[in-house]
């Protein structure tokens, strides 16, 4: 019985780390989108001197972070699973369209 409890505790730790990472991704994406809205170069490229993040890429990061964040409580609330799946699918679709545009000019 003690081994099961330790396994569940470890899973809980990983879920909280996953949530923190998902929130960090969402926060960075929102900062970049805010930078594009305010035309603030510091927020658009978070690392000074680096290439600015494309606003579409920031939207895709936001969708990925939200999907990852919604996946964690999916065991408790099954209605979140389709939302997370739609966000993930939309990300793959939009990234594929963007890549196709780069390849075909």
C-alpha positions in Angstrom: 0.0 0.0 0.0 2.9 2.4 0.8 4.3 1.9 -2.7 1.0 3.0 -4.3 0.9 6.1 -2.3 4.4 7.1 -3.3 3.5 6.5 -7.0 0.5 8.7 -6.7 2.5 11.4 -5.0 5.1 11.3 -7.8 2.3 11.6 -10.4 1.0 14.6 -8.5 4.4 16.3 -8.6 4.7 15.7 -12.3 1.2 17.1 -12.9 2.1 20.3 -11.0 5.3 20.7 -13.0 3.3 20.2 -16.2 0.9 22.9 -15.2 3.7 25.3 -14.3 5.3 24.7 -17.7 2.0 25.1 -19.5 1.4 28.4 -17.7 4.9 29.6 -18.5 4.4 28.9 -22.2 1.0 30.8 -22.1 2.5 33.7 -20.2 5.4 34.1 -22.7 3.0 33.9 -25.6 0.7 36.5 -24.1 3.7 38.8 -23.5 4.8 38.5 -27.1 1.2 39.2 -28.3 1.1 42.2 -26.0 4.4 43.3 -27.4 3.0 43.1 -31.0 -0.1 45.0 -29.8 1.9 47.8 -28.1 4.7 47.7 -30.7 7.2 47.0 -28.0 10.4 45.4 -29.3 11.5 44.2 -25.9 8.4 42.0 -25.6 8.3 40.9 -29.2 11.8 39.3 -28.9 12.2 38.4 -25.3 16.0 37.9 -25.7 17.7 41.2 -26.8 19.1 41.0 -30.3 17.2 37.9 -31.2 14.7 37.4 -34.0 11.2 38.6 -33.0 8.6 35.9 -32.5 5.9 35.8 -35.2 2.5 36.6 -33.8 1.0 33.5 -35.4 3.7 31.5 -33.6 2.8 33.2 -30.3 -0.9 32.2 -30.9 0.2 28.6 -31.5 2.3 28.6 -28.4 -0.7 29.9 -26.5 -2.9 27.2 -27.9 -0.3 24.5 -27.0 0.1 25.8 -23.5 -3.7 25.9 -23.0 -4.1 22.4 -24.4 -1.4 21.1 -22.1 -2.9 22.9 -19.1 -6.4 21.5 -19.9 -5.1 17.9 -20.2 -4.0 17.7 -16.6 -7.5 17.9 -15.0 -9.0 15.8 -17.9 -9.2 12.8 -15.6 -11.6 14.7 -13.4 -13.5 16.6 -16.0 -14.0 14.6 -19.3 -15.5 17.7 -21.0 -12.1 19.3 -21.2 -10.6 16.5 -23.4 -12.3 17.6 -26.6 -11.3 21.2 -26.0 -7.7 20.2 -25.5 -7.8 18.0 -28.6 -9.3 20.8 -30.7 -6.5 23.2 -29.5 -3.9 20.7 -30.3 -5.4 19.8 -33.7 -5.7 23.5 -34.6 -2.1 24.0 -33.7 -0.9 21.2 -36.0 -3.2 22.4 -38.8 -2.1 26.0 -38.7 1.6 25.1 -38.3 1.2 22.8 -41.3 -0.4 25.5 -43.4 2.3 28.0 -42.4 5.1 25.4 -43.3 3.4 24.8 -46.7 3.4 28.5 -47.4 7.1 28.7 -46.6 7.9 25.7 -48.9 5.8 26.9 -51.8 6.7 30.5 -51.6 
